[in-house]
Amino acid sequence: MTPEQKVALVKAVKDTYGLNCALAALDLPKSTWYYYQNDKVDYEQKYIHLKPILETIARQYPEYGLPRIMAELRDIHHCYVNHKVVERLLGVWDLSILRGTRKHKPSGVYQAILEAGELANLVAQMAEIGLFEVVYTDFTEILYANGRKKAMLMPIIGHASKAAFGWAVGESDNTALALQAWGRAKRTFKELNVSCVGMIMHHDRDPVYTGYGWTSQLLLEDKLRLSYALGGAKDNPEMESFNGHFKGEGHSLFLEAQSLDELIAVVDDRMHYYNTVRRHSTIGYVAPLTYIARTRADLKTSR
């Protein structure tokens, strides 16, 4: 994770967890934090090279939405940048593409989330969270092949145990990839003899997570409850922290992978290490699966 990414993450969570805790969690020196606060790095200036390209696309294809803009940037202009960056730049520069793009009609689930307001965030209303009561997920981008290619990773982690119960790596952040990760998580829960019924899955309002494929599987088939982060990263800090640490620690290994299959193998190996070896400070400096075993043993003994 770059210093800029760490600074952005700290900005998102500092009001919830405090500046010092956020800096410590991301191993970001306070001097670096204040360096960036003094406007040494300006977001618009950082991506100024994209402005004429995006203006060209806007003039030529005023009907294009974000997915087609991303394809045009990649295939014609050979620009590889995160779609969230492009979306923000379109707003910053007030390009005509925003006025020409026809918005998709929100799904029924998305409309229900808007009507529910703060009540859609089930996790925020909980005073205590049990061992398998809440899990988190989100898509995150991983660079590989010496930074020339990118893939999407979707992990599913536990709130209390910090364990990665499931994950999937693919070319696109779509429903198929999300359900692949959830399928892996279900197999893990089965191995642990844990029921998914009533479990809360917390994530943002990405179209995948409000779409029929995802919601019908988790809500109707598997009987989970879905919780939605309404305030971006600050409403899903556990997931942001996991993604930051996981990608930062495995960065060089991911870059060495030359194909998607190689990347998947590396991610699988790193997830196994994370679950069974890596010590986590918030659970007593033990590995997540060790924490689960000990906690369940203690609960059994206390009964």
C-alpha positions, 0 to 999 in steps of 0.5 A: 500500500502506498503512502497516499493510500494509507493517508486516504484510509486514515482520513476515512477511519480517524473520526471513528477510531482516532488519529493515533490508532488509525496511524498505528494500525497502518504503520503510517508515521505521524510526520508522513500524515502531516506531510500530506495534510500540507497539500504536498500531494494534490489529488487533481494534480496527481492525475492531471495527465488524465484530464485531456484524455477524459475530455476527449472521451467525453466529447466523442462518446457523451453517452458512455457510462463508467464501464465503457469509459474504463474500457476506452482508457484501457484499450485505446489510451493504455491507461490503467487506473482504478474505476473509483479514481476515474469516477471521482475525477469526472466529478472534480472536472465536471465533464460533460460525460456526467450530464450525458450518461444515463443512470441505471434504475436502482434495484429494489434492494438499493431502494429499500436501503435508501428508505431504511437509512441508518437502519440498513447498517445492522452492525452499527446498532450492535453493542456486542458481536459474537464469534461468528455473528458478523462477517465483512467483505469488499472488492479490492484491486491487486496488481501483478505481473510486475504491475502490468496487470490487475485482478480483483480480490474479494475476501470474507473476514470475521469480525471477532476472529479476524479469520479469512473464511472465504475469498476469490480472485478474478478479472472483474468485480462481479457477482460470479466472483462474489458468489465464488468467495461466498461458496468458499466461506460456506465450506469453511463454516461447514468444516468448523461446524458453524451455521450461517443462518442469521449471520450478518454480512456487512459490505458497501452498496456496490451493485453486486451487493444490491443485485439479485444474484447476491441478495437472493443467494444470501438472504433467501437461500442461506438465510443471512442478514445483510448490512450496508455501509452507508458512509463508505470506508469509515463504515467498514474499517475492518475490511479496509484494514484487512485489505491494506495489511494483506496487500501491503504484506504480500505486495512483492509476491503478487507482483512476481506472479505472471499469470492469473493462475499464479496470482490465485495460488499466491493469494491462497498461500498468503490466506493460509498463512494469515489464518494459521500462522500470522499473529494478530494483535487484537486477538491476543497475538495468536493466529485467527484459527487458533483464536477460534479454537481457544475461544470455543474451548473456553466457552465449552468449559464455562458451560 
